[in-house]
């Protein structure tokens, strides 16, 4: 069958805009006014390029549909051409004042604006890409039909040259344009260059990402937040806590998870339809061991009669305790209520998971209405690599790289741990034997030994070590040292790269927290007034120094000639640990 010659040179877009019904257009309006952080200037430009193909008369058969199309085109023009990316109230005012015959419909749409999920936004972005491809195909059809008509009717001089000079370039152009649409969709989120529009997109996106609550996870320790760069654990980065064997790696990671719940309940999800959560994956301690450690952490010093799960006499006492710690009125230091920030704890066996598996776990969690804001893995050395390297050194380096890529892709921080070498352990043991008070202070990145790729591939590398010292009165004090060995891509002015924070009295699973308080319990030196506790044992006591002396070395605290610490014009409220030290 021969085709009729087509004189029409423009594309017939009726098939495309006929799919843009009123409900679909309202969804685009929801997206334009949404505050999801996945939305950026690039996405608006993607939508505007699509709607620029249509005129309002294309929708004139239905006043509601025409009004909605007018709104979409107006909003996108304001956001792109006038750079009013976040001025939603101003745009609403403009629409209401200039709506004319669309005013009633505009008011009705504004009354029904609703939050939209990231998944829906991505689906509409995919929809636009598909429709843009159709438009490109439709725009090519008239020229293609004319060529085919000429071939069928022998209306050509040289078929080979016609195919080479006209048909093939047309097909190549169509193929290029289709690929460009696919690339446009990808570069909305992943690429930028030095053109003004591209820089506007990346810098406004970066600003929104970093300035919105949810871009970082705060810890319970002020100085630890500072050590991490000032804001806590930032999204898109992988953090490695390192320590020698048995020196509180798991304790640090569990505290990070519980701090996330305690100090980030005002966090804002990138997707406003979801609730925040963290994933804590243990490849070392099973759920029984983890739950016992959580119990120890939550008990702190407030409940002296319960120190262990076995101290409960009956199952009812356990259930009553659970009722108490999940009650919304329970103080945060005791609470495990997950309504505002949940934590999902999972245990997997040694070498059984990689970051692809973690991705599946998060997808399952987020299908329940959550958005994962933090991933903690205890610990790095027990993970397998996606690429299945045989050599241990290659495997660990690859795992860190895969974790970094995962953190950027999911827009969350990954916090994990690694074990320092046996040589590092010998350093600590020798320092204790020789009476040095800061036995872990000489540890550094070089102590990762053969696994240098861990240090090289991570964003932030921190070293931790428990310190046990004896004060002038013979009391044993327990501290945990945090030392920053690497911080990639952050400009730090002032501040310290090492400090000591006290454990809570009698509790080896909880540090003394000072975030959101007037206190600062960090010490930057253990000073000369302390002796090292060579036995490494003793009852864990609180930090007498409190907020007034937080930035002073212990040796700076005034004392009498007999070693007794002087009460330096302190009120009764200045010593938060009266039970620790009698003055």
Order of alpha helices (4+ residues) and beta strands (2+ residues): alpha-alpha-alpha-alpha-alpha-alpha-alpha-alpha-alpha-alpha-beta-alpha-beta-beta-alpha-beta-alpha-alpha-beta-alpha-beta-alpha-beta-alpha-alpha-beta-beta-beta-beta
